[in-house]
Structure formats: C-alpha cells, structure tokens
C-alpha cells in the first residue's frame, strides 16, 4: 500500500501567508501615505551638513550606522523601535521641542515614520530626508564611516 500524503494544508498555509503579506504591504503603504501628508521631505541638495543648528537623527539600527552616517556633529542615533522611549530624554530635554530635526534611514520609510511620530510627540520642526541614504548616495554625496569617506561607485 502506498502512502498518500495530503499537502492541502501546506497550500492553505502558503495562501494565508501570501494574503497576509499583501495585507501588510497595503497597510504599510497606507501608513507611509499618511506620513507623507504630515511630514515635509527634503532632497539631499536641501540638507546643509555644515548647518550645526540642525539635529540629524539616524533611526537605523546600530549595525547599520556602522556602515556610514552623514556627520558626527549634532547627530543622534536612535533606532526607530526605541524612538518613543528615548526621544523625550535625548532630544527634548537637551534641545527643546522646536530644534530643526532631519530624520533619515537607509531607504526612507523608517525615517518618514519616525518624523511623523516626533511631530505627534510635540516636536515642531521635523523633516525627513526623502528616500534616505540611498538618495543621498545616488545624488553623488558621500557618507562618513570609521574607515573614512564612502561614495557610491557607478
């Protein structure tokens, strides 16, 4: 007698997984769209790294920060997952609620969502670097790192 294996449950699991991914991506797109309506986004040519009155806020994870950042001066790294817990202590108490802040991440969405959350928390002058460090590098600009300057080679 041969063994007949019923794999229908696996097909259903795969279908459920795909539907969840679609739903999550649609919900994510909605979150991003809402944030875009609230947060001003700036292009690399609008960000002057020499302006130390602007607080740069990198919302990537520490291991991502090690791969390159915009500058050391007046710069904070607060991973997106810890923003709500740390922003008041690290930003508000030290700089106030109206310091100009530019958030950024690698591709843009985390920075955008972080900027939206900062605005909801009472910070009044928050912008996001559109499309993050990818856009920064694509525009011909460089990052700093522990090894020196990093530039995109095309």
N, CA, C and O atoms as a GROMACS GRO file, in nm:
protein
  616
    1UNK      N    1   0.084  -0.117   0.000
    1UNK     CA    2   0.000   0.000   0.000
    1UNK      C    3   0.090   0.125   0.000
    1UNK      O    4   0.183   0.134   0.080
    2UNK      N    5   0.061   0.218  -0.088
    2UNK     CA    6   0.144   0.339  -0.095
    2UNK      C    7   0.089   0.445   0.000
    2UNK      O    8  -0.030   0.452   0.028
    3UNK      N    9   0.182   0.525   0.046
    3UNK     CA   10   0.142   0.634   0.135
    3UNK      C   11   0.096   0.753   0.051
    3UNK      O   12   0.168   0.799  -0.037
    4UNK      N   13  -0.021   0.800   0.079
    4UNK     CA   14  -0.071   0.920   0.013
    4UNK      C   15  -0.056   1.035   0.111
    4UNK      O   16  -0.107   1.031   0.223
    5UNK      N   17   0.014   1.136   0.066
    5UNK     CA   18   0.038   1.250   0.154
    5UNK      C   19  -0.056   1.364   0.116
    5UNK      O   20  -0.064   1.404   0.000
    6UNK      N   21  -0.124   1.412   0.213
    6UNK     CA   22  -0.215   1.523   0.192
    6UNK      C   23  -0.139   1.653   0.219
    6UNK      O   24  -0.100   1.680   0.332
    7UNK      N   25  -0.119   1.732   0.115
    7UNK     CA   26  -0.045   1.857   0.130
    7UNK      C   27  -0.137   1.979   0.118
    7UNK      O   28  -0.090   2.092   0.109
    8UNK      N   29  -0.266   1.955   0.119
    8UNK     CA   30  -0.360   2.067   0.104
    8UNK      C   31  -0.339   2.170   0.214
    8UNK      O   32  -0.351   2.290   0.189
    9UNK      N   33  -0.308   2.124   0.336
    9UNK     CA   34  -0.287   2.221   0.444
    9UNK      C   35  -0.167   2.311   0.417
    9UNK      O   36  -0.165   2.427   0.457
   10UNK      N   37  -0.066   2.255   0.349
   10UNK     CA   38   0.050   2.337   0.314
   10UNK      C   39   0.012   2.444   0.212
   10UNK      O   40   0.059   2.557   0.219
   11UNK      N   41  -0.074   2.405   0.116
   11UNK     CA   42  -0.120   2.502   0.017
   11UNK      C   43  -0.199   2.614   0.084
   11UNK      O   44  -0.185   2.731   0.048
   12UNK      N   45  -0.282   2.578   0.181
   12UNK     CA   46  -0.360   2.678   0.253
   12UNK      C   47  -0.270   2.770   0.336
   12UNK      O   48  -0.294   2.890   0.344
   13UNK      N   49  -0.168   2.713   0.396
   13UNK     CA   50  -0.074   2.795   0.474
   13UNK      C   51  -0.003   2.895   0.384
   13UNK      O   52   0.014   3.012   0.418
   14UNK      N   53   0.039   2.846   0.266
   14UNK     CA   54   0.106   2.934   0.171
   14UNK      C   55   0.012   3.046   0.125
   14UNK      O   56   0.053   3.162   0.116
   15UNK      N   57  -0.112   3.011   0.096
   15UNK     CA   58  -0.211   3.110   0.055
   15UNK      C   59  -0.233   3.213   0.166
   15UNK      O   60  -0.238   3.334   0.140
   16UNK      N   61  -0.245   3.166   0.289
   16UNK     CA   62  -0.265   3.256   0.402
   16UNK      C   63  -0.145   3.349   0.420
   16UNK      O   64  -0.162   3.468   0.449
   17UNK      N   65  -0.026   3.295   0.402
   17UNK     CA   66   0.096   3.376   0.414
   17UNK      C   67   0.098   3.484   0.307
   17UNK      O   68   0.129   3.600   0.336
   18UNK      N   69   0.066   3.447   0.184
   18UNK     CA   70   0.065   3.545   0.075
   18UNK      C   71  -0.040   3.654   0.098
   18UNK      O   72  -0.014   3.771   0.073
   19UNK      N   73  -0.156   3.614   0.145
   19UNK     CA   74  -0.262   3.712   0.173
   19UNK      C   75  -0.219   3.806   0.285
   19UNK      O   76  -0.245   3.927   0.279
   20UNK      N   77  -0.153   3.752   0.387
   20UNK     CA   78  -0.105   3.836   0.498
   20UNK      C   79  -0.001   3.935   0.448
   20UNK      O   80  -0.001   4.052   0.488
   21UNK      N   81   0.088   3.889   0.360
   21UNK     CA   82   0.191   3.978   0.306
   21UNK      C   83   0.129   4.092   0.227
   21UNK      O   84   0.170   4.207   0.239
   22UNK      N   85   0.028   4.060   0.146
   22UNK     CA   86  -0.040   4.163   0.067
   22UNK      C   87  -0.109   4.261   0.161
   22UNK      O   88  -0.098   4.382   0.142
   23UNK      N   89  -0.178   4.209   0.261
   23UNK     CA   90  -0.248   4.296   0.356
   23UNK      C   91  -0.148   4.386   0.427
   23UNK      O   92  -0.171   4.507   0.439
   24UNK      N   93  -0.040   4.328   0.475
   24UNK     CA   94   0.060   4.408   0.546
   24UNK      C   95   0.121   4.512   0.455
   24UNK      O   96   0.143   4.626   0.497
   25UNK      N   97   0.150   4.475   0.331
   25UNK     CA   98   0.211   4.573   0.242
   25UNK      C   99   0.111   4.685   0.211
   25UNK      O  100   0.151   4.801   0.198
   26UNK      N  101  -0.017   4.651   0.198
   26UNK     CA  102  -0.118   4.754   0.175
   26UNK      C  103  -0.131   4.845   0.297
   26UNK      O  104  -0.142   4.967   0.284
   27UNK      N  105  -0.129   4.787   0.415
   27UNK     CA  106  -0.136   4.866   0.538
   27UNK      C  107  -0.012   4.954   0.552
   27UNK      O  108  -0.020   5.069   0.595
   28UNK      N  109   0.104   4.898   0.517
   28UNK     CA  110   0.228   4.974   0.524
   28UNK      C  111   0.223   5.092   0.428
   28UNK      O  112   0.262   5.203   0.463
   29UNK      N  113   0.175   5.068   0.306
   29UNK     CA  114   0.163   5.176   0.208
   29UNK      C  115   0.070   5.285   0.260
   29UNK      O  116   0.095   5.404   0.239
   30UNK      N  117  -0.034   5.245   0.328
   30UNK     CA  118  -0.128   5.343   0.386
   30UNK      C  119  -0.057   5.427   0.493
   30UNK      O  120  -0.074   5.549   0.498
   31UNK      N  121   0.021   5.360   0.580
   31UNK     CA  122   0.096   5.434   0.683
   31UNK      C  123   0.192   5.534   0.621
   31UNK      O  124   0.202   5.648   0.666
   32UNK      N  125   0.262   5.490   0.518
   32UNK     CA  126   0.359   5.577   0.450
   32UNK      C  127   0.287   5.695   0.387
   32UNK      O  128   0.332   5.809   0.397
   33UNK      N  129   0.176   5.668   0.322
   33UNK     CA  130   0.099   5.774   0.256
   33UNK      C  131   0.051   5.877   0.358
   33UNK      O  132   0.058   5.997   0.333
   34UNK      N  133   0.002   5.831   0.472
   34UNK     CA  134  -0.042   5.922   0.577
   34UNK      C  135   0.074   6.006   0.629
   34UNK      O  136   0.059   6.127   0.651
   35UNK      N  137   0.189   5.944   0.647
   35UNK     CA  138   0.307   6.017   0.696
   35UNK      C  139   0.352   6.121   0.594
   35UNK      O  140   0.395   6.230   0.631
   36UNK      N  141   0.343   6.087   0.466
   36UNK     CA  142   0.384   6.182   0.361
   36UNK      C  143   0.297   6.308   0.362
   36UNK      O  144   0.342   6.416   0.323
   37UNK      N  145   0.173   6.294   0.408
   37UNK     CA  146   0.084   6.409   0.416
   37UNK      C  147   0.114   6.498   0.536
   37UNK      O  148   0.072   6.614   0.540
   38UNK      N  149   0.187   6.446   0.632
   38UNK     CA  150   0.214   6.518   0.756
   38UNK      C  151   0.356   6.575   0.761
   38UNK      O  152   0.379   6.682   0.815
   39UNK      N  153   0.451   6.501   0.703
   39UNK     CA  154   0.593   6.535   0.717
   39UNK      C  155   0.649   6.593   0.588
   39UNK      O  156   0.631   6.537   0.480
   40UNK      N  157   0.716   6.705   0.601
   40UNK     CA  158   0.788   6.761   0.487
   40UNK      C  159   0.912   6.676   0.461
   40UNK      O  160   0.984   6.639   0.553
   41UNK      N  161   0.934   6.645   0.333
   41UNK     CA  162   1.053   6.569   0.297
   41UNK      C  163   1.146   6.659   0.218
   41UNK      O  164   1.102   6.742   0.138
   42UNK      N  165   1.274   6.642   0.241
   42UNK     CA  166   1.372   6.724   0.172
   42UNK      C  167   1.463   6.636   0.088
   42UNK      O  168   1.482   6.517   0.116
   43UNK      N  169   1.518   6.696  -0.013
   43UNK     CA  170   1.613   6.630  -0.103
   43UNK      C  171   1.755   6.653  -0.052
   43UNK      O  172   1.778   6.746   0.025
   44UNK      N  173   1.849   6.570  -0.095
   44UNK     CA  174   1.988   6.588  -0.049
   44UNK      C  175   2.043   6.728  -0.070
   44UNK      O  176   2.116   6.779   0.015
   45UNK      N  177   2.008   6.792  -0.182
   45UNK     CA  178   2.062   6.927  -0.208
   45UNK      C  179   2.003   7.033  -0.115
   45UNK      O  180   2.053   7.145  -0.112
   46UNK      N  181   1.898   6.998  -0.039
   46UNK     CA  182   1.839   7.091   0.055
   46UNK      C  183   1.895   7.076   0.197
   46UNK      O  184   1.865   7.157   0.285
   47UNK      N  185   1.976   6.975   0.218
   47UNK     CA  186   2.032   6.949   0.351
   47UNK      C  187   2.176   6.998   0.356
   47UNK      O  188   2.264   6.944   0.287
   48UNK      N  189   2.200   7.098   0.436
   48UNK     CA  190   2.334   7.153   0.452
   48UNK      C  191   2.399   7.090   0.575
   48UNK      O  192   2.362   7.123   0.688
   49UNK      N  193   2.493   6.999   0.555
   49UNK     CA  194   2.558   6.932   0.668
   49UNK      C  195   2.642   7.028   0.752
   49UNK      O  196   2.676   6.997   0.866
   50UNK      N  197   2.675   7.144   0.697
   50UNK     CA  198   2.751   7.243   0.772
   50UNK      C  199   2.666   7.321   0.871
   50UNK      O  200   2.719   7.389   0.958
   51UNK      N  201   2.534   7.312   0.858
   51UNK     CA  202   2.444   7.383   0.948
   51UNK      C  203   2.426   7.301   1.075
   51UNK      O  204   2.342   7.211   1.081
   52UNK      N  205   2.505   7.333   1.176
   52UNK     CA  206   2.503   7.256   1.300
   52UNK      C  207   2.384   7.290   1.390
   52UNK      O  208   2.370   7.234   1.499
   53UNK      N  209   2.298   7.383   1.345
   53UNK     CA  210   2.174   7.409   1.418
   53UNK      C  211   2.071   7.301   1.389
   53UNK      O  212   1.970   7.290   1.460
   54UNK      N  213   2.094   7.222   1.287
   54UNK     CA  214   2.004   7.111   1.251
   54UNK      C  215   2.051   6.985   1.322
   54UNK      O  216   2.168   6.948   1.314
   55UNK      N  217   1.959   6.920   1.391
   55UNK     CA  218   1.988   6.792   1.454
   55UNK      C  219   1.958   6.682   1.354
   55UNK      O  220   1.845   6.669   1.307
   56UNK      N  221   2.058   6.603   1.320
   56UNK     CA  222   2.036   6.488   1.232
   56UNK      C  223   2.002   6.368   1.320
   56UNK      O  224   2.071   6.339   1.417
   57UNK      N  225   1.896   6.299   1.284
   57UNK     CA  226   1.851   6.184   1.361
   57UNK      C  227   1.848   6.061   1.273
   57UNK      O  228   1.761   6.045   1.187
   58UNK      N  229   1.945   5.974   1.294
   58UNK     CA  230   1.955   5.847   1.223
   58UNK      C  231   1.871   5.744   1.298
   58UNK      O  232   1.898   5.716   1.415
   59UNK      N  233   1.771   5.688   1.232
   59UNK     CA  234   1.681   5.594   1.300
   59UNK      C  235   1.710   5.449   1.262
   59UNK      O  236   1.626   5.361   1.282
   60UNK      N  237   1.828   5.425   1.206
   60UNK     CA  238   1.866   5.288   1.172
   60UNK      C  239   1.918   5.216   1.296
   60UNK      O  240   1.939   5.276   1.402
   61UNK      N  241   1.938   5.088   1.282
   61UNK     CA  242   1.994   5.006   1.389
   61UNK      C  243   2.144   5.033   1.400
   61UNK      O  244   2.206   5.077   1.303
   62UNK      N  245   2.205   5.007   1.518
   62UNK     CA  246   2.348   5.036   1.537
   62UNK      C  247   2.440   4.972   1.432
   62UNK      O  248   2.536   5.035   1.388
   63UNK      N  249   2.411   4.850   1.393
   63UNK     CA  250   2.497   4.786   1.293
   63UNK      C  251   2.486   4.854   1.158
   63UNK      O  252   2.581   4.851   1.079
   64UNK      N  253   2.372   4.916   1.128
   64UNK     CA  254   2.358   4.991   1.004
   64UNK      C  255   2.436   5.122   1.013
   64UNK      O  256   2.498   5.164   0.915
   65UNK      N  257   2.433   5.185   1.129
   65UNK     CA  258   2.507   5.310   1.149
   65UNK      C  259   2.655   5.289   1.120
   65UNK      O  260   2.720   5.376   1.063
   66UNK      N  261   2.708   5.174   1.159
   66UNK     CA  262   2.850   5.145   1.138
   66UNK      C  263   2.888   5.144   0.990
   66UNK      O  264   3.005   5.161   0.956
   67UNK      N  265   2.788   5.125   0.901
   67UNK     CA  266   2.818   5.121   0.758
   67UNK      C  267   2.832   5.261   0.697
   67UNK      O  268   2.876   5.274   0.583
   68UNK      N  269   2.794   5.364   0.772
   68UNK     CA  270   2.811   5.500   0.722
   68UNK      C  271   2.703   5.592   0.776
   68UNK      O  272   2.590   5.549   0.799
   69UNK      N  273   2.738   5.719   0.795
   69UNK     CA  274   2.647   5.817   0.851
   69UNK      C  275   2.677   5.952   0.787
   69UNK      O  276   2.775   5.965   0.713
   70UNK      N  277   2.595   6.052   0.815
   70UNK     CA  278   2.610   6.183   0.749
   70UNK      C  279   2.716   6.271   0.814
   70UNK      O  280   2.796   6.332   0.742
   71UNK      N  281   2.718   6.281   0.944
   71UNK     CA  282   2.820   6.359   1.015
   71UNK      C  283   2.819   6.319   1.162
   71UNK      O  284   2.727   6.252   1.208
   72UNK      N  285   2.923   6.360   1.234
   72UNK     CA  286   2.931   6.330   1.377
   72UNK      C  287   2.871   6.442   1.462
   72UNK      O  288   2.810   6.414   1.565
   73UNK      N  289   2.887   6.565   1.420
   73UNK     CA  290   2.843   6.680   1.498
   73UNK      C  291   2.692   6.694   1.496
   73UNK      O  292   2.629   6.679   1.392
   74UNK      N  293   2.633   6.721   1.614
   74UNK     CA  294   2.490   6.741   1.630
   74UNK      C  295   2.410   6.631   1.559
   74UNK      O  296   2.322   6.657   1.477
   75UNK      N  297   2.444   6.511   1.594
   75UNK     CA  298   2.389   6.392   1.531
   75UNK      C  299   2.354   6.291   1.640
   75UNK      O  300   2.434   6.266   1.729
   76UNK      N  301   2.235   6.234   1.631
   76UNK     CA  302   2.194   6.128   1.725
   76UNK      C  303   2.154   6.005   1.646
   76UNK      O  304   2.104   6.014   1.534
   77UNK      N  305   2.178   5.891   1.707
   77UNK     CA  306   2.128   5.765   1.651
   77UNK      C  307   2.032   5.706   1.752
   77UNK      O  308   2.071   5.666   1.862
   78UNK      N  309   1.906   5.700   1.713
   78UNK     CA  310   1.803   5.636   1.795
   78UNK      C  311   1.727   5.541   1.703
   78UNK      O  312   1.649   5.586   1.620
   79UNK      N  313   1.748   5.411   1.717
   79UNK     CA  314   1.677   5.317   1.630
   79UNK      C  315   1.526   5.341   1.637
   79UNK      O  316   1.472   5.375   1.742
   80UNK      N  317   1.461   5.324   1.523
   80UNK     CA  318   1.317   5.351   1.511
   80UNK      C  319   1.237   5.280   1.620
   80UNK      O  320   1.140   5.338   1.672
   81UNK      N  321   1.274   5.160   1.656
   81UNK     CA  322   1.200   5.085   1.756
   81UNK      C  323   1.210   5.140   1.897
   81UNK      O  324   1.133   5.102   1.985
   82UNK      N  325   1.305   5.231   1.919
   82UNK     CA  326   1.324   5.288   2.053
   82UNK      C  327   1.290   5.437   2.059
   82UNK      O  328   1.304   5.500   2.164
   83UNK      N  329   1.247   5.491   1.948
   83UNK     CA  330   1.228   5.636   1.937
   83UNK      C  331   1.136   5.693   2.045
   83UNK      O  332   1.172   5.789   2.112
   84UNK      N  333   1.018   5.634   2.062
   84UNK     CA  334   0.921   5.688   2.157
   84UNK      C  335   0.974   5.685   2.300
   84UNK      O  336   0.937   5.770   2.381
   85UNK      N  337   1.059   5.589   2.331
   85UNK     CA  338   1.111   5.574   2.466
   85UNK      C  339   1.228   5.669   2.495
   85UNK      O  340   1.252   5.704   2.610
   86UNK      N  341   1.300   5.710   2.391
   86UNK     CA  342   1.424   5.783   2.410
   86UNK      C  343   1.416   5.930   2.366
   86UNK      O  344   1.493   6.013   2.415
   87UNK      N  345   1.324   5.962   2.275
   87UNK     CA  346   1.322   6.096   2.214
   87UNK      C  347   1.307   6.207   2.317
   87UNK      O  348   1.377   6.308   2.309
   88UNK      N  349   1.217   6.190   2.412
   88UNK     CA  350   1.194   6.297   2.509
   88UNK      C  351   1.322   6.324   2.589
   88UNK      O  352   1.361   6.439   2.607
   89UNK      N  353   1.385   6.218   2.635
   89UNK     CA  354   1.506   6.233   2.716
   89UNK      C  355   1.623   6.288   2.634
   89UNK      O  356   1.689   6.384   2.674
   90UNK      N  357   1.646   6.228   2.518
   90UNK     CA  358   1.765   6.264   2.440
   90UNK      C  359   1.747   6.391   2.359
   90UNK      O  360   1.844   6.464   2.338
   91UNK      N  361   1.626   6.419   2.312
   91UNK     CA  362   1.607   6.536   2.226
   91UNK      C  363   1.544   6.651   2.304
   91UNK      O  364   1.604   6.759   2.314
   92UNK      N  365   1.426   6.631   2.357
   92UNK     CA  366   1.352   6.740   2.419
   92UNK      C  367   1.430   6.804   2.534
   92UNK      O  368   1.444   6.926   2.539
   93UNK      N  369   1.480   6.723   2.627
   93UNK     CA  370   1.548   6.777   2.744
   93UNK      C  371   1.678   6.848   2.708
   93UNK      O  372   1.720   6.941   2.778
   94UNK      N  373   1.743   6.804   2.599
   94UNK     CA  374   1.870   6.864   2.562
   94UNK      C  375   1.855   6.980   2.463
   94UNK      O  376   1.928   7.079   2.471
   95UNK      N  377   1.758   6.968   2.369
   95UNK     CA  378   1.748   7.067   2.261
   95UNK      C  379   1.617   7.145   2.259
   95UNK      O  380   1.609   7.250   2.195
   96UNK      N  381   1.513   7.096   2.328
   96UNK     CA  382   1.383   7.160   2.321
   96UNK      C  383   1.295   7.099   2.214
   96UNK      O  384   1.336   7.007   2.144
   97UNK      N  385   1.174   7.151   2.202
   97UNK     CA  386   1.079   7.091   2.108
   97UNK      C  387   1.080   7.156   1.970
   97UNK      O  388   1.016   7.104   1.878
   98UNK      N  389   1.152   7.267   1.953
   98UNK     CA  390   1.147   7.335   1.824
   98UNK      C  391   1.280   7.334   1.748
   98UNK      O  392   1.295   7.406   1.650
   99UNK      N  393   1.378   7.253   1.792
   99UNK     CA  394   1.503   7.241   1.717
   99UNK      C  395   1.472   7.180   1.580
   99UNK      O  396   1.392   7.086   1.571
  100UNK      N  397   1.535   7.231   1.474
  100UNK     CA  398   1.516   7.167   1.344
  100UNK      C  399   1.576   7.026   1.346
  100UNK      O  400   1.693   7.007   1.380
  101UNK      N  401   1.495   6.928   1.309
  101UNK     CA  402   1.538   6.788   1.308
  101UNK      C  403   1.519   6.733   1.167
  101UNK      O  404   1.415   6.755   1.104
  102UNK      N  405   1.619   6.662   1.118
  102UNK     CA  406   1.606   6.588   0.993
  102UNK      C  407   1.630   6.442   1.024
  102UNK      O  408   1.739   6.403   1.067
  103UNK      N  409   1.527   6.361   1.001
  103UNK     CA  410   1.539   6.217   1.022
  103UNK      C  411   1.589   6.152   0.894
  103UNK      O  412   1.568   6.203   0.784
  104UNK      N  413   1.654   6.037   0.910
  104UNK     CA  414   1.692   5.959   0.793
  104UNK      C  415   1.713   5.814   0.831
  104UNK      O  416   1.740   5.780   0.946
  105UNK      N  417   1.700   5.729   0.730
  105UNK     CA  418   1.728   5.586   0.743
  105UNK      C  419   1.795   5.545   0.612
  105UNK      O  420   1.850   5.629   0.541
  106UNK      N  421   1.792   5.417   0.580
  106UNK     CA  422   1.860   5.372   0.459
  106UNK      C  423   1.781   5.406   0.333
  106UNK      O  424   1.835   5.464   0.239
  107UNK      N  425   1.651   5.370   0.330
  107UNK     CA  426   1.571   5.391   0.209
  107UNK      C  427   1.460   5.495   0.224
  107UNK      O  428   1.402   5.536   0.124
  108UNK      N  429   1.428   5.537   0.347
  108UNK     CA  430   1.331   5.642   0.365
  108UNK      C  431   1.211   5.615   0.453
  108UNK      O  432   1.173   5.703   0.530
  109UNK      N  433   1.148   5.497   0.446
  109UNK     CA  434   1.024   5.477   0.524
  109UNK      C  435   1.040   5.487   0.675
  109UNK      O  436   0.956   5.548   0.740
  110UNK      N  437   1.144   5.430   0.731
  110UNK     CA  438   1.161   5.440   0.877
  110UNK      C  439   1.183   5.584   0.920
  110UNK      O  440   1.129   5.627   1.022
  111UNK      N  441   1.261   5.658   0.842
  111UNK     CA  442   1.282   5.799   0.873
  111UNK      C  443   1.154   5.879   0.865
  111UNK      O  444   1.127   5.965   0.949
  112UNK      N  445   1.074   5.850   0.763
  112UNK     CA  446   0.946   5.918   0.746
  112UNK      C  447   0.852   5.889   0.862
  112UNK      O  448   0.791   5.981   0.917
  113UNK      N  449   0.839   5.762   0.899
  113UNK     CA  450   0.753   5.725   1.011
  113UNK      C  451   0.804   5.783   1.143
  113UNK      O  452   0.726   5.822   1.229
  114UNK      N  453   0.936   5.788   1.159
  114UNK     CA  454   0.995   5.847   1.280
  114UNK      C  455   0.965   5.996   1.286
  114UNK      O  456   0.931   6.049   1.392
  115UNK      N  457   0.977   6.065   1.173
  115UNK     CA  458   0.948   6.209   1.170
  115UNK      C  459   0.801   6.234   1.204
  115UNK      O  460   0.770   6.327   1.278
  116UNK      N  461   0.713   6.152   1.151
  116UNK     CA  462   0.571   6.166   1.182
  116UNK      C  463   0.548   6.148   1.333
  116UNK      O  464   0.473   6.224   1.394
  117UNK      N  465   0.612   6.048   1.390
  117UNK     CA  466   0.594   6.022   1.534
  117UNK      C  467   0.649   6.137   1.618
  117UNK      O  468   0.588   6.175   1.718
  118UNK      N  469   0.762   6.192   1.578
  118UNK     CA  470   0.819   6.306   1.650
  118UNK      C  471   0.723   6.425   1.648
  118UNK      O  472   0.706   6.494   1.748
  119UNK      N  473   0.660   6.447   1.533
  119UNK     CA  474   0.562   6.555   1.524
  119UNK      C  475   0.445   6.529   1.619
  119UNK      O  476   0.397   6.621   1.685
  120UNK      N  477   0.400   6.404   1.625
  120UNK     CA  478   0.292   6.368   1.716
  120UNK      C  479   0.333   6.387   1.862
  120UNK      O  480   0.248   6.411   1.948
  121UNK      N  481   0.463   6.375   1.888
  121UNK     CA  482   0.514   6.390   2.025
  121UNK      C  483   0.540   6.536   2.061
  121UNK      O  484   0.583   6.565   2.173
  122UNK      N  485   0.513   6.628   1.969
  122UNK     CA  486   0.525   6.769   2.000
  122UNK      C  487   0.646   6.841   1.942
  122UNK      O  488   0.663   6.960   1.967
  123UNK      N  489   0.729   6.771   1.867
  123UNK     CA  490   0.841   6.838   1.802
  123UNK      C  491   0.787   6.913   1.681
  123UNK      O  492   0.713   6.856   1.600
  124UNK      N  493   0.823   7.039   1.668
  124UNK     CA  494   0.754   7.126   1.572
  124UNK      C  495   0.825   7.144   1.440
  124UNK      O  496   0.762   7.187   1.343
  125UNK      N  497   0.953   7.113   1.432
  125UNK     CA  498   1.031   7.144   1.312
  125UNK      C  499   1.103   7.019   1.264
  125UNK      O  500   1.226   7.009   1.274
  126UNK      N  501   1.026   6.923   1.213
  126UNK     CA  502   1.082   6.794   1.176
  126UNK      C  503   1.063   6.770   1.026
  126UNK      O  504   0.955   6.791   0.971
  127UNK      N  505   1.169   6.725   0.963
  127UNK     CA  506   1.166   6.689   0.821
  127UNK      C  507   1.233   6.553   0.806
  127UNK      O  508   1.302   6.506   0.896
  128UNK      N  509   1.212   6.492   0.691
  128UNK     CA  510   1.275   6.363   0.661
  128UNK      C  511   1.355   6.375   0.532
  128UNK      O  512   1.313   6.443   0.438
  129UNK      N  513   1.469   6.309   0.528
  129UNK     CA  514   1.548   6.302   0.404
  129UNK      C  515   1.480   6.201   0.312
  129UNK      O  516   1.484   6.081   0.336
  130UNK      N  517   1.418   6.252   0.206
  130UNK     CA  518   1.343   6.166   0.113
  130UNK      C  519   1.431   6.052   0.060
  130UNK      O  520   1.542   6.074   0.011
  131UNK      N  521   1.380   5.932   0.071
  131UNK     CA  522   1.448   5.810   0.023
  131UNK      C  523   1.584   5.786   0.088
  131UNK      O  524   1.666   5.710   0.036
  132UNK      N  525   1.607   5.849   0.202
  132UNK     CA  526   1.719   5.818   0.288
  132UNK      C  527   1.858   5.825   0.227
  132UNK      O  528   1.884   5.902   0.135
  133UNK      N  529   1.944   5.740   0.280
  133UNK     CA  530   2.084   5.741   0.237
  133UNK      C  531   2.102   5.691   0.095
  133UNK      O  532   2.200   5.726   0.029
  134UNK      N  533   2.008   5.612   0.047
  134UNK     CA  534   2.015   5.567  -0.094
  134UNK      C  535   2.010   5.690  -0.185
  134UNK      O  536   2.089   5.702  -0.278
  135UNK      N  537   1.916   5.780  -0.157
  135UNK     CA  538   1.902   5.903  -0.234
  135UNK      C  539   2.025   5.992  -0.217
  135UNK      O  540   2.074   6.051  -0.313
  136UNK      N  541   2.074   6.000  -0.094
  136UNK     CA  542   2.194   6.079  -0.064
  136UNK      C  543   2.312   6.033  -0.149
  136UNK      O  544   2.380   6.114  -0.212
  137UNK      N  545   2.336   5.903  -0.150
  137UNK     CA  546   2.447   5.848  -0.227
  137UNK      C  547   2.423   5.860  -0.378
  137UNK      O  548   2.515   5.890  -0.453
  138UNK      N  549   2.299   5.836  -0.421
  138UNK     CA  550   2.266   5.848  -0.564
  138UNK      C  551   2.288   5.990  -0.615
  138UNK      O  552   2.313   6.010  -0.734
  139UNK      N  553   2.278   6.088  -0.526
  139UNK     CA  554   2.297   6.228  -0.566
  139UNK      C  555   2.445   6.266  -0.577
  139UNK      O  556   2.478   6.381  -0.605
  140UNK      N  557   2.534   6.169  -0.554
  140UNK     CA  558   2.677   6.194  -0.566
  140UNK      C  559   2.745   6.236  -0.437
  140UNK      O  560   2.864   6.265  -0.437
  141UNK      N  561   2.671   6.238  -0.329
  141UNK     CA  562   2.727   6.276  -0.200
  141UNK      C  563   2.789   6.154  -0.131
  141UNK      O  564   2.771   6.040  -0.175
  142UNK      N  565   2.862   6.180  -0.024
  142UNK     CA  566   2.931   6.071   0.044
  142UNK      C  567   2.884   6.058   0.188
  142UNK      O  568   2.820   6.148   0.243
  143UNK      N  569   2.917   5.945   0.247
  143UNK     CA  570   2.892   5.918   0.389
  143UNK      C  571   3.025   5.915   0.460
  143UNK      O  572   3.130   5.898   0.399
  144UNK      N  573   3.019   5.932   0.589
  144UNK     CA  574   3.137   5.915   0.673
  144UNK      C  575   3.127   5.778   0.738
  144UNK      O  576   3.018   5.725   0.758
  145UNK      N  577   3.241   5.724   0.771
  145UNK     CA  578   3.243   5.597   0.845
  145UNK      C  579   3.371   5.593   0.926
  145UNK      O  580   3.455   5.684   0.919
  146UNK      N  581   3.385   5.487   1.002
  146UNK     CA  582   3.506   5.471   1.081
  146UNK      C  583   3.629   5.454   0.992
  146UNK      O  584   3.742   5.474   1.037
  147UNK      N  585   3.607   5.417   0.867
  147UNK     CA  586   3.717   5.396   0.773
  147UNK      C  587   3.746   5.517   0.686
  147UNK      O  588   3.842   5.517   0.609
  148UNK      N  589   3.664   5.621   0.698
  148UNK     CA  590   3.682   5.739   0.614
  148UNK      C  591   3.555   5.768   0.537
  148UNK      O  592   3.444   5.742   0.583
  149UNK      N  593   3.573   5.823   0.417
  149UNK     CA  594   3.461   5.864   0.335
  149UNK      C  595   3.415   5.750   0.244
  149UNK      O  596   3.497   5.676   0.189
  150UNK      N  597   3.283   5.737   0.230
  150UNK     CA  598   3.224   5.633   0.144
  150UNK      C  599   3.143   5.701   0.035
  150UNK      O  600   3.060   5.787   0.063
  151UNK      N  601   3.168   5.662  -0.087
  151UNK     CA  602   3.096   5.717  -0.201
  151UNK      C  603   3.046   5.603  -0.288
  151UNK      O  604   3.110   5.498  -0.296
  152UNK      N  605   2.933   5.623  -0.352
  152UNK     CA  606   2.877   5.523  -0.440
  152UNK      C  607   2.952   5.527  -0.572
  152UNK      O  608   2.967   5.633  -0.633
  153UNK      N  609   2.999   5.411  -0.617
  153UNK     CA  610   3.068   5.400  -0.744
  153UNK      C  611   2.972   5.335  -0.843
  153UNK      O  612   2.923   5.224  -0.820
  154UNK      N  613   2.945   5.405  -0.951
  154UNK     CA  614   2.850   5.351  -1.050
  154UNK      C  615   2.923   5.293  -1.168
  154UNK      O  616   2.860   5.244  -1.262
   0.00000   0.00000   0.00000
